[in-house]
Amino acid sequence: MKKVIPIDPDDPDPSVLLDVAALIRKGGVVGIPTDTFYGLAANPFDSKAVSRLFEIKGRESSKPILLLISGLHMLPSLVEEVSPLAEKVIGCFWPGPLTLIFKASKRLSGLLTGGTGTIGIRFPDAILPVRLIDQVGFPITATSANRSGEPSAASAQEVERSLGTSINCILDGGPCSTLPSTVLDVTASEPNLLREGRVSAEKLAAALGRL
């Protein structure tokens, strides 16, 4: 498999997704474009693959790993509950560039949660990652495709410069957004905005009536 594979993010080649999905299931780590920056896709249920993510990024083990899903049917197995607040936010903003912080299911590895007991999940508004997840058959990781402390990568070339040969391959879907996802904590009765990104605080406030 080539190191950098050109792909149409809006109409990805099924044969490429098939090969990449097989690679992920075998423990591989792949750089992929999302609806925000490029992310590192790996099997979140493979402890060796998750440990490899931390090594690749030089990431502190106390920091949780973001997960992407391809549909709401994947959510119950990852979280303890989907509160009325979470349901309202999901109805307004998913799929989209909004990461929600939930109380993690006790079935999830502490490697994923960083020992916090919470997990960040996003249902992306982007065809390529959604189809890749469907091909893999389970959620994938999507921690930013860069060394910790470096700027997030908005292109395949930036991923390659940052991570070089430490990952298996990169799907080059062209440039991504230059804004990260917005991060909203929905673990309590009141929403807590942790980071403003592509979904503005004003849009959230308008939808929820409170922040």
C-alpha positions in Angstrom: 0.0 0.0 0.0 1.3 3.5 -0.9 2.2 5.8 2.0 0.0 8.7 0.7 -3.2 7.6 -1.2 -5.2 10.3 -3.1 -8.9 9.9 -2.5 -12.0 11.9 -3.3 -13.5 12.7 0.2 -17.0 13.1 -1.3 -16.9 9.9 -3.3 -14.2 7.7 -1.9 -13.0 4.6 -3.8 -14.7 1.6 -2.1 -11.7 -0.6 -2.8 -9.4 1.8 -1.0 -11.7 2.0 2.0 -11.9 -1.8 2.1 -8.1 -2.1 2.2 -7.7 0.7 4.8 -10.5 -0.8 7.0 -8.7 -4.2 6.9 -5.5 -2.4 8.0 -7.3 -0.7 10.9 -8.8 -4.0 12.0 -5.3 -5.5 12.1 -4.0 -2.7 14.4 -2.8 -0.2 11.8 -2.9 3.6 12.2 -4.1 5.7 9.3 -4.3 9.5 8.7 -7.7 10.5 7.4 -9.4 13.8 6.6 -12.5 14.6 8.7 -15.0 17.5 8.8 -12.4 19.4 10.9 -8.6 18.5 10.8 -6.9 15.3 9.7 -7.2 12.6 12.4 -5.5 9.3 13.2 -7.9 6.4 12.7 -7.3 3.2 14.7 -9.2 0.5 16.4 -10.2 1.9 19.8 -10.8 -1.6 21.2 -7.2 -2.8 20.4 -5.1 -1.8 23.4 -1.9 -2.2 21.3 -3.2 0.2 18.6 -4.3 2.7 21.2 -0.9 2.6 23.0 0.7 3.1 19.6 -1.3 6.3 19.1 0.1 7.7 22.3 3.6 6.8 21.2 3.1 8.3 17.7 1.8 11.6 19.1 4.0 11.7 22.2 0.8 12.2 24.0 0.3 12.1 27.8 -1.6 9.0 28.9 -4.0 11.2 31.0 -5.5 12.7 27.9 -8.6 10.9 26.4 -8.8 9.8 22.8 -11.7 11.1 20.6 -13.9 8.6 18.9 -15.9 8.9 15.6 -19.1 7.1 14.9 -21.1 6.6 11.7 -24.5 6.6 13.3 -26.4 7.0 16.5 -26.8 3.2 16.8 -23.1 3.1 17.8 -23.5 5.5 20.8 -25.2 3.3 23.5 -22.2 0.9 23.6 -19.8 3.7 24.2 -21.5 5.8 26.9 -23.3 5.3 30.2 -26.3 7.3 29.2 -27.6 9.8 26.7 -29.3 12.4 28.7 -32.2 14.6 27.5 -29.7 17.4 27.2 -27.4 15.3 25.0 -30.4 14.2 22.9 -31.3 17.8 22.3 -27.8 18.7 21.2 -27.5 15.7 19.0 -30.8 16.5 17.3 -29.5 20.0 16.6 -25.9 19.5 15.6 -25.1 15.9 14.6 -23.8 15.0 12.2 -21.4 17.9 12.4 -18.2 19.3 13.9 -19.4 19.1 17.5 -17.6 16.8 19.9 -19.7 15.8 22.9 -18.2 14.6 26.2 -20.1 11.8 27.8 -19.7 9.6 30.8 -17.8 6.6 29.3 -19.2 3.1 29.3 -17.4 1.0 31.9 -16.6 -1.4 29.0 -14.2 1.2 27.5 -10.5 0.9 28.2 -9.0 3.4 30.6 -6.4 4.0 27.8 -9.2 5.7 25.8 -10.6 7.7 28.7 -7.2 8.7 30.1 -8.6 7.6 33.5 -11.1 10.5 33.4 -14.2 8.3 33.1 -15.4 10.4 30.2 -15.1 10.0 26.4 -15.4 12.5 23.5 -17.5 11.4 20.6 -18.4 12.9 17.3 -20.7 11.9 14.4 -18.9 13.7 11.5 -20.6 15.5 8.7 -18.1 14.0 6.2 -18.7 11.2 3.8 -15.2 9.6 3.9 -14.9 8.9 7.6 -18.5 7.7 7.9 -18.1 5.2 5.0 -14.7 4.1 6.5 -16.3 3.5 9.9 -19.1 1.5 8.2 -16.5 -0.6 6.4 -14.5 -1.2 9.6 -17.7 -2.2 11.4 -17.1 -0.2 14.6 -16.2 3.3 15.8 -12.6 4.6 15.1 -10.3 6.9 16.9 -9.7 10.4 15.4 -7.2 12.1 17.7 -5.5 14.9 15.7 -2.9 13.7 13.2 0.1 15.6 14.7 2.7 15.4 17.4 1.4 16.7 20.7 2.1 20.4 21.0 2.3 20.9 17.3 -0.5 22.6 15.2 -3.2 20.3 14.0 -2.8 19.1 10.4 -5.1 20.5 7.7 -3.6 18.5 4.8 -2.1 15.2 4.1 1.3 16.9 3.5 1.2 18.4 7.0 0.4 14.9 8.4 3.3 13.4 6.5 5.8 16.1 7.7 4.7 15.7 11.3 4.4 12.0 11.6 6.5 10.6 8.7 6.9 6.9 8.7 5.3 6.3 12.2 1.9 5.7 10.7 0.9 3.1 8.1 -0.6 5.4 5.5 -2.5 8.7 4.8 -5.6 9.2 2.8 -5.1 12.4 1.0 -8.5 14.0 0.6 -7.2 17.5 0.0 -7.3 20.4 2.5 -9.6 20.3 5.6 -11.0 23.0 7.8 -8.7 25.2 9.7 -11.0 25.2 12.7 -11.3 22.4 15.2 -14.5 20.9 16.4 -16.4 22.6 19.2 -16.3 20.5 22.4 -19.3 20.5 24.7 -19.5 18.5 28.0 -23.0 17.0 28.4 -22.2 14.8 31.5 -24.2 17.1 33.8 -27.7 18.7 33.6 -26.1 22.0 32.4 -24.0 22.0 29.2 -20.3 23.1 29.6 -18.6 24.6 26.6 -14.9 23.4 26.8 -13.8 24.7 23.4 -15.4 26.9 20.7 -14.7 25.7 17.2 -16.7 25.3 14.0 -20.0 25.4 15.9 -20.1 28.8 17.6 -21.1 29.5 21.1 -23.9 31.7 19.7 -25.4 28.8 17.7 -25.2 26.5 20.8 -26.8 29.2 23.0 -29.6 29.8 20.4 -30.4 26.0 20.3 -30.1 25.3 24.0 -31.1 28.6 25.6 -28.2 28.3 28.0 -24.5 27.6 28.2 
